[in-house]
Amino acid sequence: MQTHVKLATRSLNLLCLFSLLSTANLSLLIPIVNAQTPILTENSQTQAPQRQRVAVLDFDFADTGSVNFANIFGGASPAQGVSNLIANALVKDGSYSVIERSKIDAILQEQDLGASGRINPETAAQIGRVLGVDAVVIGAVTQFNIEENNSGNGFCVFGVCSAKQKSRAIVQIDARLVSTTTAEILAATQGKGEVDKKSKALNVGGIYHESKNADPETLLSAAAELAVSEITREIVASAAKVTTAASFTPNVNAVVADVTNNLVTINKGQEAGLKTGMKISIERVAKEIKDPETGKTLRALTSPIGTIELTEVGQGFATGKVTNGVGFKRGDMAKAGQ
């Protein structure tokens, strides 16, 4: 009887010991698992990089009048049609944030920019600053035509001869990607598209009558797609250059127009290349050096009194919050990139 009691007691002790060890091991495992499992919070989640903003302006084009362009791009000219194709391709790629054409047209009309003459990099940069973009795509449609090639007469019956006709659509585009901050040409590329189509024809007295329409408008549209594909590929590959140029701070001299609480407004904005997030030094004129004969100010010596960070930038103005310094007032100098 005692033997049975001892065995039962020993079994009970072993069971209790096993239970304690299991509990201890579990308590040790829990913090290890927690330590190895990352806890995602709203602040710790990886944010997607901000895409640079780009605008595609209408390309230059000399109308030869040889093709009915209204049937190719839905009533738009090749200049507008090619620009729209490039913009749509960039939107589809997703590397850039592309500004809508309606906004471009509205601002160009409001500011009377690009209304006459060819758009050069300086003008493009100015337009881009007004639009609030980081880069502008400009260029020209240098070739947009159909080449016809008749292979000659084949089988003839009573003066009516069979013939083969080949139509080739050729579209060539030159494009440049311009930084709005520096007016630098970040990329210069050329795209060319060629599309062929063969058709049968009848030669009656030297006049060719196609038995199957080659449809030049459709051929040109397909060739334009190919040329735009080459252009878009190079623009996408230059995205890093746009990001680098956008981080550059231009040299700007402005004047404080208003100080309200912790906000300072200066009298220059997008047109000067200013962007949100830029640091602006606020300085006060300590001494003016004047011409002794004319009294004209030759140079103004300033001393820094603080810094603002731009939070809103518009056409002709920029507003920033004070990051350091006190005592700002209307008439103080505002300097960037110096």
C-alpha positions as CSV (number, residue, x, y, z in Angstrom):
1,M,0.0,0.0,0.0
2,Q,2.8,2.4,0.9
3,T,4.5,1.5,-2.4
4,H,1.4,2.6,-4.3
5,V,1.2,5.8,-2.4
6,K,4.9,6.6,-3.0
7,L,4.5,5.9,-6.7
8,A,1.4,8.1,-6.9
9,T,3.1,10.9,-5.0
10,R,6.2,10.7,-7.3
11,S,4.0,10.8,-10.4
12,L,2.1,13.9,-9.0
13,N,5.4,15.7,-8.3
14,L,6.7,14.9,-11.8
15,L,3.5,16.2,-13.3
16,C,3.7,19.5,-11.3
17,L,7.4,19.9,-12.2
18,F,6.6,19.4,-15.9
19,S,3.7,21.9,-15.7
20,L,6.0,24.5,-14.1
21,L,8.7,24.0,-16.7
22,S,6.2,24.3,-19.5
23,T,4.8,27.5,-18.1
24,A,8.3,29.0,-17.6
25,N,9.3,28.1,-21.1
26,L,6.1,29.6,-22.6
27,S,6.7,32.9,-20.6
28,L,10.3,33.0,-22.0
29,L,9.1,32.4,-25.6
30,I,6.5,35.1,-25.6
31,P,8.8,38.1,-25.3
32,I,11.2,36.5,-27.9
33,V,8.3,36.3,-30.4
34,N,7.2,39.8,-29.7
35,A,10.8,41.1,-30.0
36,Q,11.1,39.5,-33.5
37,T,7.7,40.6,-34.8
38,P,7.8,44.2,-36.0
39,I,4.9,46.4,-34.9
40,L,3.7,48.6,-37.7
41,T,2.3,52.0,-36.8
42,E,1.1,54.8,-38.9
43,N,4.5,56.7,-38.5
44,S,6.6,53.6,-39.1
45,Q,5.0,52.5,-42.4
46,T,7.2,53.1,-45.4
47,Q,5.8,55.9,-47.5
48,A,6.1,55.9,-51.3
49,P,8.5,58.5,-52.7
50,Q,7.0,61.7,-53.9
51,R,6.7,61.8,-57.7
52,Q,8.0,64.9,-59.5
53,R,5.5,67.0,-61.3
54,V,5.8,67.4,-65.1
55,A,3.9,69.3,-67.8
56,V,4.0,68.4,-71.5
57,L,3.6,71.5,-73.7
58,D,2.4,71.5,-77.3
59,F,5.2,70.6,-79.7
60,D,6.2,72.8,-82.7
61,F,5.0,71.6,-86.1
62,A,4.9,73.0,-89.7
63,D,1.7,71.9,-91.4
64,T,2.3,70.7,-95.0
65,G,-1.4,70.3,-95.7
66,S,-0.8,66.9,-97.3
67,V,-2.9,64.9,-94.7
68,N,-6.2,65.4,-93.1
69,F,-4.9,65.7,-89.5
70,A,-8.4,66.1,-88.1
71,N,-9.0,62.4,-88.6
72,I,-5.8,61.3,-86.8
73,F,-6.0,63.0,-83.3
74,G,-9.7,63.7,-83.0
75,G,-9.5,67.2,-84.4
76,A,-6.3,68.2,-82.8
77,S,-3.2,69.2,-84.7
78,P,-0.1,66.9,-84.8
79,A,1.5,69.3,-82.3
80,Q,-1.3,68.8,-79.8
81,G,-1.8,65.1,-80.7
82,V,1.8,64.2,-80.1
83,S,1.9,66.1,-76.8
84,N,-1.3,64.3,-75.6
85,L,0.2,60.9,-76.6
86,I,3.4,61.7,-74.5
87,A,1.3,62.9,-71.5
88,N,-0.9,59.8,-71.6
89,A,2.2,57.5,-71.8
90,L,3.8,59.2,-68.8
91,V,0.6,58.9,-66.8
92,K,0.4,55.2,-67.7
93,D,4.0,54.7,-66.6
94,G,3.5,56.4,-63.3
95,S,7.0,57.7,-62.8
96,Y,5.8,61.3,-62.8
97,S,2.8,63.3,-61.7
98,V,1.5,64.8,-65.0
99,I,-0.4,68.0,-64.9
100,E,-3.7,68.1,-66.8
101,R,-3.8,69.7,-70.2
102,S,-6.9,71.9,-69.2
103,K,-4.9,73.5,-66.4
104,I,-1.9,74.1,-68.8
105,D,-4.2,75.8,-71.3
106,A,-5.9,77.9,-68.7
107,I,-2.7,79.2,-67.1
108,L,-1.0,79.9,-70.5
109,Q,-4.0,81.9,-71.6
110,E,-4.2,83.8,-68.3
111,Q,-0.5,84.6,-68.2
112,D,-0.2,85.1,-72.0
113,L,2.8,82.8,-72.1
114,G,4.0,80.8,-75.1
115,A,1.5,82.6,-77.4
116,S,4.0,83.5,-80.0
117,G,7.4,82.2,-81.2
118,R,9.1,78.9,-80.5
119,I,9.4,77.9,-76.8
120,N,13.0,77.7,-75.7
121,P,14.3,76.3,-72.4
122,E,14.2,79.6,-70.6
123,T,10.6,80.2,-71.7
124,A,9.7,76.6,-70.8
125,A,11.2,77.0,-67.3
126,Q,9.2,80.2,-66.8
127,I,6.0,78.5,-67.9
128,G,6.8,75.5,-65.7
129,R,7.3,77.7,-62.6
130,V,3.9,79.3,-63.1
131,L,2.4,75.8,-63.5
132,G,4.1,74.7,-60.3
133,V,5.9,71.8,-61.9
134,D,9.4,70.4,-61.6
135,A,10.1,69.9,-65.3
136,V,8.6,70.6,-68.7
137,V,8.6,68.6,-71.9
138,I,9.0,70.6,-75.1
139,G,10.0,69.7,-78.6
140,A,9.0,69.5,-82.3
141,V,7.4,67.2,-84.8
142,T,10.1,67.2,-87.5
143,Q,8.6,64.6,-89.8
144,F,4.9,63.6,-90.3
145,N,4.3,62.3,-93.8
146,I,3.3,59.4,-96.1
147,E,5.6,58.0,-98.7
148,E,4.0,56.1,-101.7
149,N,5.8,53.5,-103.8
150,N,4.2,51.9,-106.8
151,S,5.9,48.7,-107.9
152,G,4.9,49.0,-111.6
153,N,2.5,47.0,-113.8
154,G,1.9,43.3,-113.5
155,F,-0.7,41.4,-115.5
156,C,-2.5,43.6,-118.1
157,V,-5.8,43.1,-119.9
158,F,-7.1,45.6,-122.4
159,G,-4.9,48.4,-121.0
160,V,-5.9,47.7,-117.4
161,C,-2.9,46.5,-115.4
162,S,-2.6,45.1,-111.9
163,A,-0.1,46.7,-109.7
164,K,1.2,46.7,-106.1
165,Q,1.4,49.8,-104.0
166,K,3.3,50.4,-100.7
167,S,2.6,53.1,-98.3
168,R,5.0,54.1,-95.5
169,A,4.1,56.5,-92.7
170,I,7.0,58.2,-91.1
171,V,6.8,60.3,-87.9
172,Q,9.9,61.8,-86.2
173,I,9.9,63.7,-82.9
174,D,12.5,65.7,-81.1
175,A,12.0,66.3,-77.4
176,R,13.7,68.0,-74.5
177,L,13.1,67.7,-70.8
178,V,13.8,71.0,-69.1
179,S,14.2,71.7,-65.3
180,T,12.0,74.5,-64.1
181,T,14.4,75.3,-61.3
182,T,17.6,75.7,-63.3
183,A,16.3,75.9,-67.0
184,E,18.8,73.1,-67.7
185,I,18.1,70.6,-70.4
186,L,18.0,67.4,-68.5
187,A,17.5,65.1,-71.5
188,A,17.4,65.5,-75.3
189,T,15.9,62.6,-77.2
190,Q,14.6,61.7,-80.7
191,G,11.9,59.2,-81.5
192,K,11.1,57.8,-84.9
193,G,8.2,55.6,-86.0
194,E,7.7,53.9,-89.4
195,V,4.7,51.8,-90.4
196,D,4.4,50.1,-93.8
197,K,1.3,48.8,-95.6
198,K,1.0,47.1,-98.9
199,S,-2.1,47.2,-101.1
200,K,-3.2,46.1,-104.5
201,A,-4.1,48.6,-107.2
202,L,-5.2,48.9,-110.8
203,N,-3.3,51.1,-113.3
204,V,-5.7,52.5,-115.8
205,G,-4.0,54.9,-118.3
206,G,-1.3,55.7,-115.7
207,I,-3.8,56.4,-112.9
208,Y,-3.6,54.1,-110.0
209,H,-6.8,53.0,-108.3
210,E,-6.4,51.2,-105.0
211,S,-8.5,48.1,-104.5
212,K,-7.8,48.4,-100.8
213,N,-7.5,51.7,-99.1
214,A,-4.1,52.2,-97.3
215,D,-5.7,54.6,-94.9
216,P,-2.8,57.1,-94.4
217,E,-4.4,58.6,-91.2
218,T,-4.3,55.2,-89.5
219,L,-0.7,54.6,-90.6
220,L,0.4,58.0,-89.3
221,S,-1.3,57.4,-86.0
222,A,0.5,54.1,-85.5
223,A,3.8,55.6,-86.5
224,A,3.3,58.4,-84.0
225,E,2.7,55.8,-81.2
226,L,6.0,54.2,-82.0
227,A,7.9,57.5,-82.0
228,V,6.2,58.6,-78.7
229,S,7.2,55.2,-77.1
230,E,10.9,56.0,-77.7
231,I,10.5,59.6,-76.4
232,T,8.7,58.4,-73.3
233,R,11.3,55.8,-72.5
234,E,14.1,58.4,-72.3
235,I,12.0,60.8,-70.3
236,V,11.2,58.1,-67.7
237,A,14.9,57.2,-67.5
238,S,15.7,60.8,-66.6
239,A,13.4,60.9,-63.5
240,A,16.3,60.9,-61.1
241,K,17.8,64.0,-62.9
242,V,14.5,65.8,-62.4
243,T,14.6,64.9,-58.7
244,T,18.1,66.2,-58.3
245,A,17.4,69.5,-60.1
246,A,14.3,70.1,-58.1
247,S,16.3,70.0,-54.9
248,F,18.4,72.9,-56.1
249,T,17.6,76.3,-54.5
250,P,17.7,79.2,-56.9
251,N,19.3,82.5,-56.1
252,V,16.4,84.8,-55.2
253,N,16.3,88.3,-53.7
254,A,12.9,89.3,-52.4
255,V,11.3,91.7,-49.9
256,V,9.1,90.9,-46.9
257,A,5.6,92.1,-47.7
258,D,3.7,91.0,-44.5
259,V,4.3,89.5,-41.1
260,T,1.3,88.0,-39.3
261,N,2.0,86.1,-36.1
262,N,4.4,83.3,-37.1
263,L,3.9,83.6,-40.9
264,V,6.0,85.8,-43.2
265,T,5.0,86.6,-46.8
266,I,7.5,87.7,-49.4
267,N,6.9,89.3,-52.8
268,K,8.3,86.5,-55.1
269,G,7.0,83.0,-55.7
270,Q,6.7,80.3,-58.4
271,E,8.0,82.6,-61.2
272,A,11.3,82.9,-59.3
273,G,11.6,79.1,-58.8
274,L,10.6,79.1,-55.2
275,K,8.9,75.9,-53.9
276,T,7.4,74.7,-50.6
277,G,9.9,73.4,-48.1
278,M,12.7,75.8,-49.2
279,K,14.6,77.7,-46.4
280,I,14.6,81.5,-46.8
281,S,17.0,83.7,-44.9
282,I,15.4,86.9,-43.6
283,E,17.9,89.8,-43.4
284,R,17.9,93.5,-42.4
285,V,19.7,96.2,-44.1
286,A,22.5,97.4,-41.8
287,K,24.1,99.9,-44.1
288,E,23.7,101.3,-47.6
289,I,26.6,102.4,-49.7
290,K,25.7,105.2,-52.0
291,D,27.4,106.9,-54.9
292,P,28.7,110.3,-53.6
293,E,27.9,112.0,-56.9
294,T,24.4,110.6,-57.8
295,G,23.2,109.4,-54.4
296,K,22.3,106.1,-56.0
297,T,22.6,103.1,-53.7
298,L,25.5,101.0,-54.9
299,R,25.3,98.2,-52.4
300,A,23.3,97.3,-49.3
301,L,24.9,95.4,-46.4
302,T,22.6,93.1,-44.6
303,S,22.7,91.0,-41.5
304,P,20.6,87.8,-40.9
305,I,17.9,88.0,-38.3
306,G,16.2,84.6,-38.8
307,T,14.9,81.9,-41.2
308,I,11.5,80.9,-42.6
309,E,10.4,77.6,-44.3
310,L,8.1,78.1,-47.2
311,T,4.7,76.5,-46.7
312,E,2.7,78.1,-49.6
313,V,4.0,79.3,-52.9
314,G,1.9,81.1,-55.5
315,Q,2.3,83.4,-58.5
316,G,4.1,86.6,-57.2
317,F,4.2,85.6,-53.5
318,A,5.4,82.9,-51.0
319,T,4.5,82.4,-47.4
320,G,6.6,80.6,-44.8
321,K,6.6,79.9,-41.1
322,V,9.3,81.2,-38.8
323,T,11.8,78.5,-37.9
324,N,14.2,80.8,-35.9
325,G,14.6,84.5,-35.2
326,V,12.3,87.2,-34.0
327,G,11.3,90.8,-34.8
328,F,10.6,90.3,-38.6
329,K,9.0,93.3,-40.2
330,R,7.8,94.6,-43.6
331,G,10.6,95.7,-45.8
332,D,13.2,93.2,-44.6
333,M,15.2,91.3,-47.2
334,A,14.5,87.7,-48.1
335,K,17.3,85.7,-49.7
336,A,17.4,82.1,-51.0
337,G,20.3,80.0,-52.3
338,Q,23.0,82.4,-51.1
